[in-house]
Amino acid sequence: MKKKRTNLMTDQLRQAIDDCGLTRYEIAKQTGIDESALAKFYNGHRGLSMEALNALGEFLQLKIILGRKPETTGK
């Protein structure tokens, strides 16, 4: 049986962009992120800088929830 794969953080960011109801142009304008950089990120061609990720997260009012796996002992 296959494990259910959780969404990658980048997939979740793209979904948040889609769900916010604004165009990528409007998001870029309001966050100060270069429009072409945001488009390349959205299309999976490039990552964003930490500064841009922070601006995007703040603008979209995102929170990160940690769901770490418990550590296992031994080999």
Summary of the structure (lengths in Angstrom):
residues: 75
radius of gyration: 15.4
end to end distance: 23.6
largest distance: 51.1
contacts: 131
relative contact order: 0.14
helix: 49%
strand: 0%
